[in-house]
Every structure is written in structure tokens, then in C-alpha cells.
């Protein structure tokens, strides 16, 4: 992203002018997620779990959505293999909370397998209904 970008806004649109051409490539190939492997190695994140939330998002969580914070955030998760940014924010939260309540080794293995398909086909990277970086 460009240097003067707001760190509290998510890039969910292909038309987001804050993203450089290199950034679009990294986003499309999901290579922009590789630095988070350091967080996995440090134990701050897992391979599978809900995506980390921004503090500004957590401030607005409902009591039900706080359940998402009960598990470590992950590089991939139930939401990422079931639509990613192509589904509405509320549905993403619902999927993250469902995962937090039902996570187990077998579900994690299933998510990892489904992640390969999502990465290969670049599914759901951007919200098709968004032309601005909000949420």
C-alpha cells in the first residue's frame, strides 16, 4: 500500500487506489500473508483460525462476536474457505464465531485442504460489491 494509507481501513476492492501494482499482485497470490508466518512461529497466531481483527473492529463486536477472540487468529480459516471477502462482513463474523465454537483437528485439516483450492483459483480476494476500502 502507499505510505499515506490509513492502517485502519481494509483493502477489499480491486479499485482501491491505495494499493500499488505490486500490492495487487501480492494480494492476488496471497503472498501478502507470508510475513504472518513469523507470528505463527512465535506462537501469536495459528495456521488455522479466524483472521485477526483490527482494534477498531473489536470495539464494535457484539457479545456473540467476542467469541471469535477465544481462539488464536490464523493464516487461513473457515471464513477464508467459504467466501473470504466475497461474503458480507456479518456472514464472515458468523463463520468465524462458528469456527471458534466448533474447532478441532479434523476441521482444521479440512480447512487446510480447502485453502489450497482457494489459493489456486484466487477465490474471494475482494468484495465484488465494494468499490471503497471500508468495514
C-alpha positions in Angstrom: 0.0 0.0 0.0 1.0 3.6 -0.4 2.8 5.3 2.5 0.0 7.6 3.4 -2.7 4.8 3.7 -5.0 4.6 6.7 -3.9 1.4 8.6 -7.5 1.0 10.0 -9.1 0.5 6.6 -9.2 -2.9 4.9 -8.5 -3.2 1.2 -11.4 -5.1 -0.2 -11.8 -3.6 -3.6 -9.7 -4.0 -6.8 -10.3 -0.3 -7.4 -8.7 0.7 -4.1 -6.2 3.4 -5.3 -4.1 2.9 -2.1 -2.8 -0.4 -3.4 0.3 -0.3 -5.7 0.6 -2.7 -8.7 3.0 -4.9 -6.7 0.5 -4.9 -3.9 -2.3 -6.1 -6.2 0.0 -9.0 -7.3 0.9 -9.9 -3.8 -2.8 -9.8 -2.8 -4.0 -11.8 -5.7 -1.4 -14.6 -5.0 -1.9 -14.2 -1.2 1.8 -13.7 -0.9 1.0 -10.7 1.3 0.1 -13.1 4.1 3.6 -14.8 4.2 5.1 -12.4 6.9 2.4 -13.7 9.2 4.3 -17.0 9.3 6.6 -15.2 11.7 3.6 -14.7 14.0 2.8 -18.4 13.7 6.4 -19.4 14.6 6.3 -17.0 17.6 3.0 -18.6 18.8 0.9 -15.5 18.4 -1.1 -17.0 15.5 -2.0 -20.4 14.3 -2.2 -21.8 10.8 -6.0 -22.1 11.1 -8.2 -19.7 12.9 -10.3 -16.6 12.4 -8.5 -13.7 10.7 -7.1 -11.2 13.1 -9.4 -8.3 13.8 -8.3 -4.6 13.9 -8.8 -2.9 17.3 -11.3 -0.6 15.7 -13.4 -3.7 14.7 -13.2 -5.3 18.1 -14.6 -2.1 19.7 -17.8 -2.8 17.8 -18.1 -6.5 18.4 -21.4 -7.7 19.8 -21.3 -10.1 22.8 -21.8 -13.0 20.4 -18.9 -11.9 18.2 -16.5 -11.7 21.1 -16.4 -15.5 20.8 -14.2 -15.1 17.8 -11.4 -13.9 20.2 -11.5 -17.1 22.2 -9.2 -18.8 19.6 -5.9 -17.7 18.2 -6.2 -15.9 14.8 -4.9 -17.9 11.8 -3.5 -17.6 8.4 -6.5 -19.3 6.9 -9.8 -20.2 8.4 -13.4 -21.3 7.9 -14.4 -17.9 6.5 -11.5 -17.9 4.0 -12.5 -21.2 2.5 -16.2 -20.3 2.5 -16.2 -17.0 0.6 -13.5 -14.8 2.1 -14.2 -11.1 1.2 -16.9 -12.0 -1.3 -19.4 -12.5 1.5 -20.8 -9.8 3.7 -19.0 -8.8 6.9 -21.8 -10.1 9.1 -21.6 -13.5 7.4 -17.8 -13.5 7.9 -18.3 -12.8 11.6 -20.9 -15.6 11.8 -18.5 -18.1 10.2 -15.6 -17.0 12.5 -17.8 -17.4 15.6 -19.0 -20.8 14.4 -15.4 -21.9 13.9 -14.5 -20.7 17.4 -17.3 -22.8 18.9 -16.5 -26.0 16.8 -12.8 -26.0 16.0 -11.0 -29.3 16.2 -8.1 -31.1 14.5 -10.2 -32.6 11.7 -11.9 -29.4 10.9 -8.5 -27.7 10.8 -7.2 -30.3 8.4 -10.3 -29.9 6.2 -9.8 -26.1 6.1 -6.1 -26.5 5.2 -7.1 -28.8 2.3 -9.8 -26.4 1.1 -7.3 -23.5 1.4 -5.2 -24.9 -1.5 -8.2 -24.7 -3.8 -8.9 -21.1 -2.7 -5.3 -20.1 -3.3 -5.1 -21.8 -6.7 -8.2 -20.1 -8.0 -7.9 -16.8 -6.1 -11.4 -17.1 -4.8 -13.0 -14.2 -2.8 -9.9 -11.9 -2.5 -12.0 -8.8 -3.0 -15.6 -7.9 -2.1 -17.3 -7.8 -5.5 -19.9 -5.3 -4.2 -17.3 -2.8 -2.7 -15.7 0.0 -4.5 -14.1 1.5 -1.4 -12.0 0.1 1.4 -14.4 0.1 4.3 -15.5 -2.3 7.1 
